[in-house]
Amino acid sequence: MKKLSLLALGLVFACNSSQKTVPAPDQERAVADPVAYASTITQEELKELLYTYASDEFQGRETGEPGQKLAVEYLRSFYREQGIPAAKSDGDYFQQVPLELAKVPSGDISINGTVHGLGENLVTFAAAKGSFNEVAYVGYGVEEGNYSDYSDLDVKGKIVLIKAGEPMDANGNYVLSGDKEPSVWSNPGESMGKKTTLAMDKGALGVLYFDGASFPRFKGYFDYMKTQGSGRMSLASDQDNPIMISLDQTAAQAIKQDILEDHGPKNVSVSLEFNVESDNEKVESENVVALLKGSEKPDEYVVISSHLDHVGVGADGQIFNGADDDGSGSVAMLEIAEAFKKAADAGHGPKRSILFLHVTAEEKGLLGSRYYTDVDPIVPLD
């Protein structure tokens, strides 16, 4: 993000101080002198903008917090004053980015009449509702090459029970590799997601996942979130998250007593009652997007971007101002936009359209960028 401000400053140092005057619109020039417009980007203006944008008043620009609202209003006001239109057809500079902050869910789960509280023998981070009298046990839940734990079992619309690991033969060799070398299906960091995705692709309604070795880690994160009050921020979804519940050995054996020894897929009779509510908190945030239309190829776009947020205020009240992360990039964009607008007003606008994209929630995982590219690109990506 610093590259934008360094570019702007580089243009300043490359310019002669006698070249500060912008040509009048009626001046006839066959070719525009870009130095004249670059020279309108000055250290003094960058400093003035940054000292406001990264000031204590903006409270570190934490996503969804009052300081971030001041930041987006500041950016919008600048583009309005410069006469640079919003990118959206309705004239709104704000692109709403729906977010949510993960909270520890509340409720319990009953297995064959025994109630298990969340964080005891089982953990989940999303809502889970419903009553079931059967689960589809798929053993290791692996499918690769000619091997499949799903070949003789239809799991569509069912709750699937899966255990960690992968199949081995009578000689202690892994079936997939044919030797003592395990595959990715045994990797704790990847296998759970891989197996869950496979089950969902097969039409499963939800997954019960037994991994005795990893369960303490899941429980630790659950306890941490419970203590801290919140967890990861993410893009809000219009769809309900699938049921995903991690089990320890006690809970897994309450569903299938011989789960450690039996690897064969089969339907298992069990009484399950899911009564878990999601307490995720909705967060309102915005990208700020302006557009300067091109003169010759207006349907081709150059995107200039920086992130508008920072990390806010610490527990001790310290404000993290974010001057270079990414205050400098944000105000450099404003100065660059102003220079292009002056050139356009003088009849020397860009051939292609320029999209000025200030994205939110970069510190939360590039969420504003992801929303723009994956959910709602204001101008066609192609």
For each residue, the residues with C-beta under 8 A, 3 or more apart:
1: 4 306 307 324 325 326 328 329
2: 5 6 324 326 328 329
3: 6 7 329
4: 1 7 8 304 306 328 329 332 333 336
5: 2 8 9 46 328 329 331 332
6: 2 3 9 10
7: 3 4 10 11 332 336
8: 4 5 11 12 41 46 332 335 336
9: 5 6 12 13 41 43 46
10: 6 7 13 14
11: 7 8 14 15 38 39 41
12: 8 9 15 38 39 41 42 43
13: 9 10
14: 10 11 35 38
15: 11 12 19 20 35 38 39
16: 19 35
17: 20
18:
19: 15 16 33 35 36 39
20: 15 17 36 39 40
21: 36
22: 36 37 40 342 346
23: 27 29 32 33 36 346
24: 27 346
25: 345 346 347
26:
27: 23 24 346
28:
29: 23 32 33 348
30:
31:
32: 23 29 36 37 343 346 348
33: 19 23 29 36 37
34: 37 38 343
35: 14 15 16 19 38 39
36: 19 20 21 22 23 32 33 39 40
37: 22 32 33 34 40 339 340 342 343 348
38: 11 12 14 15 34 35 41 339
39: 11 12 15 19 20 35 36 42
40: 20 22 36 37 335 338 339 342
41: 8 9 11 12 38 45 46 332 335 336 338 339
42: 12 39 45 46 335
43: 9 12 46 47
44: 47 48
45: 41 42 48 49 335
46: 5 8 9 41 42 43 49 50 328 331 332 335
47: 43 44 50 51
48: 44 45 51 52
49: 45 46 52 53 331 334 335
50: 46 47 53 54 323 327 328 331
51: 47 48 54 55
52: 48 49 55 57 58 74
53: 49 50 58 71 74 327 330 331
54: 50 51 58 321 322 323 327
55: 51 52 58 321
56: 59 319 321
57: 52 67 70
58: 52 53 54 55 61 67 70 71 74 321
59: 56 62 65 66 67 70 312 313 319
60: 67 310 311 312 313 319 320 321 322
61: 58 65 67 68 70 71 308 309 310 312 322
62: 59 65 67 68 309 310 311 312 313
63: 68 99 233 283 285 309 312 360 361 363 364 367
64: 68 99 283 284 285
65: 59 61 62 68 69 312
66: 59 69 70
67: 57 58 59 60 61 62 70 71 312
68: 61 62 63 64 65 71 72 285 308 309 360
69: 65 66 72 73
70: 57 58 59 61 66 67 73 74
71: 53 58 61 67 68 74 75 308 309 330
72: 68 69 75 76 94 286 288 308 358 360
73: 69 70 76 77
74: 52 53 58 70 71 77 78
75: 71 72 78 79 93 288 308 330 334 358
76: 72 73 79 80 93 94 288
77: 73 74 80 81
78: 74 75 81 82 334 337
79: 75 76 82 84 85 86 93 288 290 337 356
80: 76 77 83 93
81: 77 78
82: 78 79 337 338 341
83: 80 341
84: 79 290 291 292 337 341 356
85: 79 91 290 291 292 293
86: 79 90 91 92 93 289 290 291
87: 93 95 289 290 291 355 356 357 378 379
88: 91 92 93 95 289 378
89:
90: 86
91: 85 86 88
92: 86 88 95
93: 75 76 79 80 86 87 88 288 289 290
94: 72 76 286 287 288
95: 87 88 92 286 287 288 289 371 372 376 378
96: 284 285 286
97: 235 285 286 287 360 361 367 368 371
98: 235 236 282 284 371
99: 63 64 233 234 235 236 282 283 284 285 361 364 367
100: 233 234 235 236 280 281 282 283
101: 230 231 232 233 280 281 283
102: 125 225 230 231 232 233 234 280
103: 225 229 230 231 278 279 280 281
104: 118 125 222 225 226 231 279
105: 118 124 125 126 127 128 276 277 278 279
106: 118 276 277 279
107: 118 128 274 275 276 277
108: 115 116 117 118 275 276
109: 115 116 118 122 128 245 272 273 274 275 276
110: 113 114 115 116 271 272 273 275
111: 114 116 251 254 255 270 271 272
112: 254 255 270 271
113: 110 271
114: 110 111 254
115: 108 109 110
116: 108 109 110 111 120 121 122 251
117: 108 120
118: 104 105 106 107 108 109 122 123 124 222 276
119: 123 219 222 223 226
120: 116 117
121: 116 247 248 250 251 254
122: 109 116 118 245 246 247 248 251
123: 118 119 215 218 219 222 245 246
124: 105 118 128 243 244 245 246 276
125: 102 104 105 222 225 231 244
126: 105 241 242 243 244 276 278
127: 105 240 241 276 277 278
128: 105 107 109 124 206 243 245 274 275 276
129: 274 275 276
130: 205 243 272 274
131: 271 272 273 274
132: 135 158 159 270 271 272 274
133: 269 270 271 272
134: 158 159 267 268 269 270
135: 132 158 159 160 161 208 255 267 268 270 272
136: 153 154 155 158 159 160 161 204 265 267 268
137: 160 161 256 259 262 265 266 267 268
138: 141 149 150 153 155 160 161 162 199 265
139: 142 149 162 163 167 262 263 264 265
140: 149 162 163 164 165 166 167 185 195 263
141: 138 149 150 160 162 163 195 198 199
142: 139 147 148 149 166 167 176 185 195
143: 147 148 149 150 198
144: 147 148 176 183 185
145: 176
146:
147: 142 143 144 167 175 176
148: 142 143 144 151
149: 138 139 140 141 142 143 153 167 265
150: 138 141 143 153 155 198 202 265
151: 148
152: 265
153: 136 138 149 150 265 266 267
154: 136 158
155: 136 138 150 158 160 199 202 203 204
156: 202 203 204
157: 203 204 205
158: 132 134 135 136 154 155 204 205
159: 132 134 135 136 204 205 206 207 208 243 272
160: 135 136 137 138 141 155 199 202 204 206 207 208
161: 135 136 137 138 207 208 210 252 255 256 259 268
162: 138 139 140 141 195 196 199 207 208 209 210
163: 139 140 141 209 210 211 252 259
164: 140 186 188 191 192 209 210 211 212 213 214
165: 140 185 186
166: 140 142 174 175 176 182 183 185 186 191
167: 139 140 142 147 149 174 175 176 263
168: 172 173 174 175
169: 172 173 174 175
170:
171:
172: 168 169 180
173: 168 169 177 178 179 180
174: 166 167 168 169 177 178 179 180 181 182 183 186
175: 147 166 167 168 169 178
176: 142 144 145 147 166 167 183 185
177: 173 174 181 182 183
178: 173 174 175
179: 173 174
180: 172 173 174
181: 174 177
182: 166 174 177 185 186 187
183: 144 166 174 176 177 186 187
184: 187 190 191 194
185: 140 142 144 165 166 176 182 191 194 195
186: 164 165 166 174 182 183 191
187: 182 183 184 190 191
188: 164 191 192 211 213 214
189:
190: 184 187 193 194
191: 164 166 184 185 186 187 188 194 195
192: 164 188 195 196 209 211 214
193: 190 196 197
194: 184 185 190 191 197 198
195: 140 141 142 162 185 191 192 198 199 207 209
196: 162 192 193 199 200 207 209 244
197: 193 194 200 201
198: 141 143 150 194 195 201 202
199: 138 141 155 160 162 195 196 202 204 207
200: 196 197 203 204 207 242
201: 197 198
202: 150 155 156 160 198 199
203: 155 156 157 200
204: 136 155 156 157 158 159 160 199 200 207 242
205: 130 157 158 159 242 243
206: 128 159 160 242 243 244 245
207: 159 160 161 162 195 196 199 200 204 242 243 244 245
208: 135 159 160 161 162 245 247 252 255
209: 162 163 164 192 195 196 244 245 246 247
210: 161 162 163 164 246 247 248 249 251 252 259
211: 163 164 188 192 214 215 246
212: 164 215 248 249 252
213: 164 188
214: 164 188 192 211 217 218 246
215: 123 211 212 218 219 246 247 248
216: 219 220
217: 214 220 221
218: 123 214 215 221 222 246
219: 119 123 215 216 222 223 248
220: 216 217 223 224
221: 217 218 224 225 231
222: 104 118 119 123 125 218 219 225 226
223: 119 219 220 226 227
224: 220 221 227 228 231
225: 102 103 104 125 221 222 228 229 230 231
226: 104 119 222 223 229
227: 223 224
228: 224 225 231
229: 103 225 226
230: 101 102 103 225 281
231: 101 102 103 104 125 221 224 225 228
232: 101 102 364 365
233: 63 99 100 101 102 283 361 364 365 367
234: 99 100 102 364 365 367
235: 97 98 99 100 367 370 371 375
236: 98 99 100 282 283
237: 240 241
238:
239:
240: 127 237
241: 126 127 237 244 278
242: 126 200 204 205 206 207
243: 124 126 128 130 159 205 206 207 274
244: 124 125 126 196 206 207 209 241
245: 109 122 123 124 128 206 207 208 209
246: 122 123 124 209 210 211 214 215 218
247: 121 122 208 209 210 215 251 252 255
248: 121 122 210 212 215 219 251 252
249: 210 212 252 253 260
250: 121 253 254
251: 111 116 121 122 210 247 248 254 255
252: 161 163 208 210 212 247 248 249 255 256 259
253: 249 250 256 257 259 260
254: 111 112 114 121 250 251
255: 111 112 135 161 208 247 251 252 259 268 270 272
256: 137 161 252 253 259 262 268 270
257: 253
258: 261 262
259: 137 161 163 210 252 253 255 256 262
260: 249 253
261: 258
262: 137 139 256 258 259
263: 139 140 167
264: 139
265: 136 137 138 139 149 150 152 153
266: 137 153
267: 134 135 136 137 153
268: 134 135 136 137 161 255 256
269: 133 134
270: 111 112 132 133 134 135 255 256
271: 110 111 112 113 131 132 133
272: 109 110 111 130 131 132 133 135 159 255
273: 109 110 131
274: 107 109 128 129 130 131 132 243
275: 107 108 109 110 128 129
276: 105 106 107 108 109 118 124 126 127 128 129
277: 105 106 107 127
278: 103 105 126 127 241
279: 103 104 105 106
280: 100 101 102 103
281: 100 101 103 230
282: 98 99 100 236
283: 63 64 99 100 101 233 236
284: 64 96 98 99
285: 63 64 68 96 97 99 309 360 361 368
286: 72 94 95 96 97 360
287: 94 95 97 308 357 358 359 360 368 371 372
288: 72 75 76 79 93 94 95 308 357 358
289: 86 87 88 93 95 355 356 357 358 372 378
290: 79 84 85 86 87 93 337 355 356
291: 84 85 86 87 353 354 355 356 379
292: 84 85 337 340 341 344 349 350 353 354 356
293: 85 298 349 353
294: 297 298 300 349 350 351 352 353 354
295: 298 344 349 350 351
296: 351 352
297: 294 300 351 352 353
298: 293 294 295 352 353
299: 353
300: 294 297 352 353
301: 352 353 354 355 379
302: 350 352 353 354 355
303: 354 355 357
304: 4 333 336 337 354 355 356 357
305: 333 356 357 358 359 369
306: 1 4 326 329 330 332 333 358 359
307: 1 326 329 330 358 359 360 362 363 368 369
308: 61 68 71 72 75 287 288 326 330 358 359 360 368
309: 61 62 63 68 71 285 322 360 361 362 363 364 368
310: 60 61 62 320 321 322 325 326 327 363
311: 60 62 320 322 363
312: 59 60 61 62 63 65 67 319 320
313: 59 60 62 317 318 319 320
314: 317 318 319 320
315:
316:
317: 313 314
318: 313 314
319: 56 59 60 312 313 314
320: 60 310 311 312 313 314
321: 54 55 56 58 60 310 327
322: 54 60 61 309 310 311 325 326 327
323: 50 54 327 328
324: 1 2 327 328
325: 1 310 322
326: 1 2 306 307 308 310 322 329 330 362
327: 50 53 54 310 321 322 323 324 330 331
328: 1 2 4 5 46 50 323 324 331 332
329: 1 2 3 4 5 306 307 326 332 333
330: 53 71 75 306 307 308 326 327 333 334 358
331: 5 46 49 50 53 327 328 334 335
332: 4 5 7 8 41 46 306 328 329 335 336
333: 4 304 305 306 329 330 336 337 356 358
334: 49 75 78 330 331 337 338
335: 8 40 41 42 45 46 49 331 332 338 339
336: 4 7 8 41 304 332 333 339 340 356
337: 78 79 82 84 290 292 304 333 334 340 341 354 356
338: 40 41 82 334 335 341 342
339: 37 38 40 41 335 336 342 343
340: 37 292 336 337 343 344 349 350 354
341: 82 83 84 292 337 338 344 345
342: 22 37 40 338 339 345 346
343: 32 34 37 339 340 346 348 349 350
344: 292 295 340 341 347 348 349 350
345: 25 341 342
346: 22 23 24 25 27 32 342 343
347: 25 344
348: 29 32 37 343 344
349: 292 293 294 295 340 343 344
350: 292 294 295 302 340 343 344 353 354
351: 294 295 296 297
352: 294 296 297 298 300 301 302
353: 291 292 293 294 297 298 299 300 301 302 350 379
354: 291 292 294 301 302 303 304 337 340 350
355: 87 289 290 291 301 302 303 304 378 379
356: 79 84 87 289 290 291 292 304 305 333 336 337
357: 87 287 288 289 303 304 305 372
358: 72 75 287 288 289 305 306 307 308 330 333
359: 287 305 306 307 308 362 366 368 369 372
360: 63 68 72 97 285 286 287 307 308 309 367 368
361: 63 97 99 233 285 309 364 365 366 367 368
362: 307 309 326 359 366 367 368 369
363: 63 307 309 310 311
364: 63 99 232 233 234 309 361 367
365: 232 233 234 361 370
366: 359 361 362 369 370
367: 63 97 99 233 234 235 360 361 362 364 370 371
368: 97 285 287 307 308 309 359 360 361 362 371 372
369: 305 307 359 362 366 372 373
370: 235 365 366 367 373 374 375
371: 95 97 98 235 287 367 368 374 375 376
372: 95 287 289 357 359 368 369 375 376 377 378
373: 369 370 377 381
374: 370 371
375: 235 370 371 372
376: 95 371 372
377: 372 373 380 381
378: 87 88 95 289 355 372
379: 87 291 301 353 355
380: 377
381: 373 377
382:
